[in-house]
Amino acid sequence: MSKVAFQVDNTDGPRVTRAWVLHPDIKNNNERREPTSALAEAVALAHALPHLEVIGADVVPLRTVNAGMLFGKGKIKDFHDAFEEGEIDLVLVDGPVSPVQQRNLEKEWGVKLLDRTGLILEIFSDRAATREGVLQVEMAALSYQRTRLVRAWTHLERQRGGLGFVGGPGETQIEADRRAIDDQLVRLRRQLDKVVKTRALHRAARAKVSYPIVALVGYTNAGKSTLFNRLTGADVMVKDMLFATLDPTMRSLELKDGPEIILSDTVGFISDLPTELVAAFRATLEEVLAADIICHVRDISHAQSEEQAQDVREILASLGVPKDIRTFEVWNKLDLLPDDRAEAVRARAARDDNVLAISAISGEGLDALQHVVAEALQGAVREADLTLAFSEGKKRAWLFAQDVVQKETQTEDGFALTVRWSAEQEAQFQRL
């Protein structure tokens, strides 16, 4: 059992919740993550909640999972003493905890307990800013809570089935609570549908302008928002914190030697993303599904960068992102690497046309990134002659906005134009 101790800042302010983080390292788990890095990520998740102080953290090796208590009796006794001594209010378990295990551990330790899904839902609930984000979090939280009625509702003992001999306590009230949650989910889904329709109208308006969409995706805290701000001059919140960005942000950007695009900054992904959130945030990630190009931003300085990248790829696949969307890997945070490692990363990236090594902080590689994206969007450019009637002013304006017009002559019936455009631009023109 490896332990990490943390100092607590006792400065004046709102009462802090004293927390302890546990990462169960289950030996026979085929999807087992490297325990030290997993614990560090769990601690970082805890730090993402305000007014929460991490007092200690442990990797807990387990041969098998105890069905009723998760941990064995000895470990439960050791932690009970540690939590009592540290005056712990909240225990965060980095992994799934069943409702029965949660109820039993809370009773044994006399503390509140959250598993990984519950913690991520708390963070999302704290951070969601837009109406859509708030609705999605509420739906995800209710879906999660619905499965945990055995633990979550303190009033369940007030009704018993029959005389208490058949069926067990609380079944009638549990069913009533479940129905109440289902009714609330229906109401939230209707509200969310309205918000999604509004977003669809915004997307339709953007489609008329025909700007291509470039979506930044990646593991949480990979530097997407820093890159977004550097390219667009926006002021999206940037912190060295997991899930600093929850709601999608979009800005126009005129690429150097390229077309004007819409750049989209999206919520960061994470391993073991709660299934409730994958479903609930599908609408938020629709910008990724509609993207012309995806830039997968990686923190190349992170020890688990490849594992994080694989998690992102799997989540993108689960969301149904088409495989034919052109994707670039953007290896960020070169500035955090020692000179020799940074040089090796640059050399590796140079050997792959779909990989770029950059630093969003120093600006290294950003011109090359814009050039590659512009080239991919424009594709093979060819020349074509067009004739437009005077009544087709909208199409003519679009051609000039795209900066593809090489020559124009006014005729008796309208305009004769020579354009240089890509197949993508031609297809967009035909859709006007």
Secondary structure, 3 states (H helix, E strand, C coil): CEEEECCCCCCCCCCCEEEEEEEEEECCCCCCCCHHHHHHHHHHHHHCCCCEEEEEEEEEEECCCECCCECCHHHHHHHHHHHHHCCCCEEEECCCCCHHHHHHHHHHHCCEEEEHHHHHHHHHHHHCCCHHHHHHHHHHHHHHHHCCHHHHCCCHHHCECCCCCCCCECHHHHHHHHHHHHHHHHHHHHHHHHHHHHHHHHHHHHHHHCCCEEEEEEECCCCHHHHHHHHHCCCCCCCCCCCCCCCCEEEEEECCCCCEEEEEECCCECCCCCHHHHHHCCCCCHHHHCCCEEEEEEECCCCCHHHHHHHHHHHHHHCCCCCCCEEEEEEECHHHCCHHHHHHHHHHHHCCCCEEECCCCCCCCHHHHHHHHHHHHHCCEEEEEEEEECCCHHHHHHHHHCCCEEEEEECCCEEEEEEEEEHHHHHHHHHC
